[in-house]
Amino acid sequence: MIRAIAVDDEPLALKVIEHYCRELGTLSLEKTFTKTNEALSYINKNPVDLLFFDIQMPGKNGIELYKAAGRDIPVIFTTAYSQYAVDGFNINATDYLLKPFSKERFETAIQKAEKEINYRTRFSATGNLLIRADYKLHNITIDEIILIEGLDDYIRIHLNGKPPLTARFSMKGILEKLPPQAFIRVHRSYIIPVRKIATIQNKTIRIGSFVIPIGETYKEELNRFL
């Protein structure tokens, strides 16, 4: 059963999603929210497999809310305004529903979400990462990762023998997906695989051709880890 939440400032729109979810039977709509701050608090504390976000809302809009969540959860955007579709797909949304949408169109969106969630689950079970970047899903093995670099709302994953991947993730969000015994954050902008450390000297770490600074905030944690 897919665990989902829905956020919309219009209670009637939430009722439509609730109704369709009940009829489908494959979705458990755990919570609905009309306030974005309450939704964000719930996402940070609870497991969620799928998000339904209205785009145009007071305060944070759906795009801003998704960025603030900082987690790579499949999202289906809903809105009455077609001009927001490009914004939705620019952050690799699973689908975009233009209100009012039919039950059939809703089912199509859920089928897409189910495929994506199944892919993520399967690759996670094999020790791989499934990363959405450049409008594709990339299957990455843990051993390929040289380091992960933070770039504001994005991360850049540097890979062995392959071009780097740039994906919308927070550093906290990607760290949660990595095995804690194998990766550590050493700077606000860098996560590294411990076994690939070549040297540590003068507050820097060398991995291959990269020289990475050790942040003051992370120095104690790195010492404990090592």
C-alpha positions, 0 to 999 in steps of 0.5 A, a space after each residue: 500500500 502506497 502511503 500518500 499525503 495531499 496538500 491543497 488550500 481548497 478542501 473540496 480539491 482534497 475531497 476529490 483526491 480522497 475519493 479517488 484514492 478510496 476507489 483505487 484501493 492501492 493508496 493509503 491517503 494518510 493525511 490531508 493538509 490545507 496549511 503548508 507548514 503543517 504538511 512540511 512538519 509531517 513529512 519531516 517526521 513520518 514515512 511518505 511514499 507519494 505527495 500530492 501538492 497543489 502548486 498555487 497556495 498562500 505562503 509557500 506554493 507547491 514547488 517551494 514546499 517540495 524544495 523545502 521538504 528536501 527529500 526525493 519523494 515522488 510528487 504529483 502536482 495538481 493545479 487549475 493553471 496550465 502555465 505551471 506545468 513546466 515548473 512542475 516538470 522542471 523539478 522532475 515531477 512524476 506527473 502533473 494533473 490539471 484541475 478538474 481531472 477525471 478518475 481515469 487521468 488520476 489512475 494514469 498518474 498513480 500508475 506512473 507513481 507506482 512504477 517509480 516507487 517499485 523501481 526505487 524499492 527494487 534498486 534500494 534492496 540491491 544496495 543501489 541508488 535510483 536517482 532522477 536527473 535529466 528527466 531520467 532515472 539513473 541506477 547508481 551503485 554505491 561503489 561508483 560514488 566518489 563524492 557528493 557535492 552540495 549546490 544550493 537546491 541541488 547535489 552533484 554526484 561525482 562518479 567513477 568513470 562516468 559524467 557527474 549527475 546533477 539532481 534536485 536533492 538536499 544534502 540531508 535527503 541524499 545522506 538518508 539514502 546512503 548506508 551510514 557505515 559507508 558515507 559521512 558528511 565532512 562539510 556543509 557541501 560534501 559527503 564522502 565514501 569513507 573507504 575512498 579516503 586517501 589522506 587526511 591532512 591540514 583540515 583537508 581530505 584527498 579522494 582521488 584528484 579531489 581535495 575536500 575541506 573539513 568543516 569545523 562543524 563536522 570535525 568532531 563527528 569525523 574523528 568519532 567516525 574514524 
